[in-house]
Amino acid sequence: MSITRIIEGLNEFHDNYFLTHRELFEQLSQAQNPEVLFITCSDSRIDPCLITQSQPGELFVIRNIGNIIPAYGTQNNSEGAGIEYAVQGFNIKVIVICGHSHCGAMKGLLQIGSLAQQMPLVYDWLKHYGEATRRLVLDNYKDYPSDKLLKIAIEQNVLTQIENLETYPIIRSKLHSNQLTLHAWIYEIETGEVFAYDASVSKFKILENRPFPVPNLLTRLPSD
């Protein structure tokens, strides 16, 4: 897509969609009130609003290479700032971490040595924040064929980020009081289907009519 096509798209948006939804955008200009934080990859094939059929203002979105959330305490953590802003500022009640099939970041993570020269910043990002996933996959599944290994890496990466989310004080507090649910999803590009992690069977299952929130393992103490 050229810049000319992008400008044409902007004009088409303004002259058609915007005009027929003017009232919505007037409301959004005053405030936003999203209820879902959607964390996904920067991959151009993933469009959170498209695959969820959400309207402007309904999703608060964080995107980066590999849908990675560094654990709490990481310096210069823009992802952490976004999480805190969403949960504290908007009282977000649902967080989804959505990986996807054919993820280039996970392919790079499994062959990370080849990135050091060509993409040093990508290398640093994955080496620092993807190592837990890489080590888990290569130590436990190294004899699997490459396509299966990639699928496992994509799934384990999403689950690792769920665990990282739980290190944030605001997340732990909201989980403790049952004010927040976490969801681990995989979007399959070639089929358009979404698979959600079902902890009861320790598998990703196709998501149809009901959610599969990741169980809250925090113990609530009885009131005095």
N, C-alpha and C positions, 0 to 999 in steps of 0.2 A: 504494500500500500504506500503510495507516494504522499507527500505533504499536500499536494493538490487535492487528492482524494479525501484526505482528512478535513480540509477546509470545506469541501463540498458536503461532507458529512455534518460538519458543524452548522452549515446553512440549512441543511435538510432538517436537522434536529430543531433549530430555532423556528423554522417556518411551519413545521408540522407538529412534532411531538410536544414541544414546549407550549405552543399556542393552545393545544387541546388539553394541556394539563397545567394551565397557568395558575389555577387556584392552589394546586399542590405545591408548586414552586414558591408561591407567595407565602404559604404556611411554612415551608422549609427555610425561607429566608429569615424567619423569626426565631426558629429553634429546631433542633433535631432531637428525636427520641427513639433511637434504635434499641431493639431488645435482644439482638443477637450480635455477638462478635464472631466474625468469620475469618479464620486465619488460613491462608493458602499460599501456594507457590506463585512466583512472578511469571511463570510460563504463560506465553501468549495464547495457549489453547484453553486456558481456564478463565471463565468469566463467572464469578460468584453470583451476580445478579441474574445472569442468563440461566444458569443451571438450576437456580432456586426460584426463578420467576419472581424476583423481589423488585419492589419499586424503590425509587430514590428515597433515602432516609430510613430504610428498614434494616439495612446491614451496616455495621461498623466493620471495616475491612482492614486487615493487616496482611501485607504480601511481602515475601522475600524469596531468595533463592533456596528452595528446598523446604518451604514452610517450617522453618526452624525457630524455636523459641529458646534463647539462652536462659539458663537457670538464673534465679534471682541473685543479685549481687554483682552481675557482670557490668563492667564499666562501659559507658557510652552505649547503653542498651536502649535503642529506640523502640524495639519491640516491647520491652518492659514498660516504657513510658506509655505506649499505646494501650497496653493491657490495663494499666492503672487508670488511665484517662477514661477508658470505656466502662470499666467495672465501677469505679468510684464516681465518675462524673455523670454517667447515664444509667447507673444501676442495672447494667446488663445482667440478664438472668441465664443466658445460654451462651456457651462458647463452643464453637466447632473448629477443630483442626482438620483440614481436608488436604490429604495428599492426592496424587494422581498417577495413573499408569504412564509408562514411558518417561519417567522423570529424569531429565538430564542431570540434575544435581545428584541424584542417587547413583546414576551411572558413573559420574565423576568421583563420588565418594568411594565407590568400590575399586576405582583405578586412580587413586588420588595422586600417586607419584607423577603421573603424566601431566598434571595441572600446574605443577610448581613453576615451570618456565613460561608456559603460554598464558596462564591466567593466575598470577600470583595472589591477587586479592580473593578470587574464588577459592583458591587453595587454602588461604589463611582462614576464610570463613568456615569451610567444611572441616578443616583439620581441627579447629578449635571447638566447633559446636556440633560436628557430626561424628566425632570419634567414638562416642558411646554406641551409636548405631553401627558404625563400621566394624568395631571390635566384636560386638555381639554376633553380627551376621557371619563374619569371616571365621570366627572361632567355633561357631556351632553349625554352620551350614556350608562350609567351604567345598564340599563334594557335590553340591547341587549344580545343575546346568545353569548357564549364565542368565537365561530368561527367568528361571525360577528364583535365582539368587536376587535378581533385581526386584521382583515382586515382594520377596521377603524383606528386602531392605526398605522398600517404600512403606510397607505395613509397620515394620518395627520402628521406623523413623517417626511415624505419626504417634505411636504409643510412647516413644521416648519423650516427645514434645508434651504429651499429656502429663507425664511425670514431672517435666520441667515446670509446667504451668503451676503445679501443686506446690512448688517451692516459694511462690509469691505470697507474701503475708495477706494481701487483700483477697487472694483466691482461697487460701486456707480458711480465712475467717468466714467468707461467704459459703464455702462448702460445709463448714462446721454447723452453720445455722440453716442449712438446706435452702439457701437463697440462690444457689447457682448449680447448674449441671454442665458437665463436660462431655463432648461427643467426639469420637474419632472416626473420620470418614476417609474413604478412598473413591475418587471419581475416575471412572474408566472412560477414557476419551473415545475409544472405538465403538462403544455400545451406548454411551450416554447414561449408563447406570451408576448408581452410587452404592457403595458397600459400607456398612457401619459395623464397628467392633461390638460384638456381643460377648460380654465377659462370662456369661453363663456357659458358653461353649468354647471360649477362647479363640474365636474366629471372626473374620469379617463376613457379614451376611448381607445380602442384597436388602437395601432400604426401600420399603414399600409404604406400609400404612402406619407403622409405629416406630418411635425412636428407640435407640439403644444407648442411653446415657451410661458413661463409664461409672461404675459404682463408687460411691464416696466411702473411702476406707477410714476416714477420721472418726474416732469414737466420741460420741457425745456423752459427757458425764451427767448423771442425774442432778436435778436441781436440789438445792438445800431446802 
